[in-house]
């Protein structure tokens, strides 16, 4: 596996292990003020498609999946759109023993939370994503979300965050 801009002195073989990948993708030391970091990761075909047969996995190589898994294992929260969560059958993030020490040293929970962004809250609140998480699933929505769906999300154990809608309310 090759990176476009590896740090000086990084050999390709250093990226062959999960520990090497975790070192390469480690977050910088917290700066004064504790500003958060945001990472995005995606895969696409040469013609720009982000899915094949409605899912992203057919476009991903084993190397892509190793990086994807490492980025998730290092994150506090994995943000996913509702349609992706539905199509991909999202489940809760798992604690991975390979990253347990690293997460504990960083003051992180055993696994990242999954945050689902949805306007309508048309989500299956009986799915494992909501009923079996190691850490509570987050639901991010707007003030226009249907009240009964907000109640259902909270009843399923989700932590619900309601943000202002397009009108600024």
Secondary structure per residue as TSV (DSSP state, phi and psi in degrees):
chain	resnum	aa	ss	phi	psi
A	1	X	-	360.0	139.5
A	2	X	-	-124.2	142.5
A	3	X	-	-103.9	151.9
A	4	X	T	-66.1	-41.7
A	5	X	T	-131.8	72.5
A	6	X	-	-69.5	150.0
A	7	X	-	-59.5	150.4
A	8	X	T	-54.3	135.9
A	9	X	T	85.7	0.7
A	10	X	-	-86.6	120.6
A	11	X	-	-89.2	150.6
A	12	X	G	-54.5	-37.1
A	13	X	G	-63.2	-25.7
A	14	X	G	-64.2	-21.1
A	15	X	G	-95.5	3.6
A	16	X	S	-80.7	-20.3
A	17	X	S	-102.9	158.1
A	18	X	H	-62.0	-38.2
A	19	X	H	-62.7	-41.3
A	20	X	H	-64.1	-42.1
A	21	X	H	-63.9	-43.1
A	22	X	H	-62.1	-38.9
A	23	X	H	-64.8	-42.4
A	24	X	H	-65.7	-34.1
A	25	X	T	-104.7	10.9
A	26	X	-	-60.5	145.6
A	27	X	-	-72.0	148.2
A	28	X	-	-61.3	159.0
A	29	X	-	-58.3	143.7
A	30	X	-	-56.8	133.0
A	31	X	-	-86.8	164.7
A	32	X	T	-57.1	136.2
A	33	X	T	94.4	-12.6
A	34	X	-	60.8	37.7
A	35	X	-	-64.7	136.5
A	36	X	-	-77.4	163.8
A	37	X	-	-114.5	148.1
A	38	X	-	-126.1	131.0
A	39	X	-	-121.1	145.5
A	40	X	-	-124.2	143.6
A	41	X	-	-141.4	132.3
A	42	X	-	-152.6	166.8
A	43	X	-	-129.2	148.4
A	44	X	-	-148.0	161.1
A	45	X	-	-82.9	172.5
A	46	X	T	-60.6	-29.0
A	47	X	T	-91.5	9.3
A	48	X	-	92.8	0.0
A	49	X	-	-70.2	140.5
A	50	X	S	-102.9	-6.0
A	51	X	-	-142.0	157.3
A	52	X	B	-134.1	126.4
A	53	X	T	57.3	34.0
A	54	X	T	81.6	1.2
A	55	X	B	-133.2	156.9
A	56	X	S	-86.9	-24.7
A	57	X	G	-55.4	-40.0
A	58	X	G	-61.3	-18.7
A	59	X	G	-89.7	-9.2
A	60	X	-	-95.3	138.7
A	61	X	-	-91.6	168.1
A	62	X	H	-56.2	-37.5
A	63	X	H	-65.1	-41.9
A	64	X	H	-57.6	-44.2
A	65	X	H	-67.6	-34.9
A	66	X	H	-65.0	-43.3
A	67	X	H	-66.5	-44.3
A	68	X	H	-55.3	-48.8
A	69	X	H	-64.6	-38.2
A	70	X	H	-67.1	-45.0
A	71	X	H	-59.8	-41.6
A	72	X	H	-64.5	-42.1
A	73	X	H	-65.0	-25.2
A	74	X	H	-89.7	-15.1
A	75	X	-	-80.9	155.5
A	76	X	S	-82.0	-39.5
A	77	X	E	-140.1	139.9
A	78	X	E	-108.6	116.9
A	79	X	E	-95.7	131.9
A	80	X	E	-140.4	142.5
A	81	X	E	-74.5	153.7
A	82	X	H	-59.7	-41.5
A	83	X	H	-65.3	-39.9
A	84	X	H	-63.9	-43.4
A	85	X	H	-59.5	-41.3
A	86	X	H	-68.3	-51.8
A	87	X	H	-64.9	-38.9
A	88	X	H	-88.3	-4.8
A	89	X	T	62.5	47.5
A	90	X	-	-54.3	140.7
A	91	X	-	-122.5	169.6
A	92	X	-	-64.6	152.4
A	93	X	-	-67.9	146.1
A	94	X	-	-102.8	151.7
A	95	X	-	-74.9	131.3
A	96	X	-	-112.6	121.8
A	97	X	G	-58.6	-30.7
A	98	X	G	-62.8	-22.0
A	99	X	G	-114.1	3.0
A	100	X	H	-59.0	-48.1
A	101	X	H	-64.2	-41.6
A	102	X	H	-63.8	-43.6
A	103	X	H	-66.6	-42.8
A	104	X	H	-62.5	-43.2
A	105	X	H	-63.6	-28.9
A	106	X	T	-87.7	-0.5
A	107	X	T	75.0	22.3
A	108	X	-	-92.0	157.9
A	109	X	-	-68.2	167.5
A	110	X	S	-59.7	-27.5
A	111	X	S	-143.7	155.5
A	112	X	-	-72.3	151.0
A	113	X	E	-76.7	152.9
A	114	X	E	-102.6	129.3
A	115	X	E	-112.9	120.0
A	116	X	E	-102.5	125.1
A	117	X	E	-95.4	123.5
A	118	X	-	-152.3	133.3
A	119	X	S	-80.8	-44.5
A	120	X	S	-88.3	-19.4
A	121	X	-	60.9	31.0
A	122	X	-	-78.9	73.8
A	123	X	-	-127.0	152.3
A	124	X	-	-87.0	96.1
A	125	X	T	-75.7	-1.5
A	126	X	T	-96.3	-0.1
A	127	X	S	-75.6	161.3
A	128	X	H	-56.4	-29.4
A	129	X	H	-55.4	-34.6
A	130	X	H	-102.5	-29.6
A	131	X	H	-94.5	-17.3
A	132	X	S	-129.6	27.4
A	133	X	-	-77.4	148.3
A	134	X	S	-71.4	-37.5
A	135	X	S	-124.3	147.6
A	136	X	-	-56.4	140.4
A	137	X	-	-75.3	141.1
A	138	X	E	-99.0	143.5
A	139	X	E	-121.6	121.9
A	140	X	E	-108.8	122.1
A	141	X	E	-146.6	-179.4
A	142	X	E	-109.5	175.8
A	143	X	T	-67.6	-17.7
A	144	X	T	-84.9	0.7
A	145	X	S	-61.1	140.9
A	146	X	-	-60.1	129.1
A	147	X	H	-55.0	-42.2
A	148	X	H	-65.3	-29.3
A	149	X	H	-75.6	-32.9
A	150	X	H	-62.5	-44.3
A	151	X	H	-62.3	-43.7
A	152	X	H	-63.9	-39.9
A	153	X	H	-62.4	-46.3
A	154	X	H	-66.5	-38.3
A	155	X	H	-64.4	-28.3
A	156	X	T	-80.6	-3.5
A	157	X	T	96.7	4.4
A	158	X	-	-73.6	147.0
A	159	X	E	-90.2	117.2
A	160	X	E	-100.9	130.3
A	161	X	E	-116.6	119.4
A	162	X	E	-103.6	117.8
A	163	X	E	-103.5	165.7
A	164	X	-	-61.6	147.2
A	165	X	-	-89.7	-171.8
A	166	X	T	-60.9	-26.7
A	167	X	T	-81.6	-3.0
A	168	X	-	84.2	14.9
A	169	X	-	-95.2	360.0
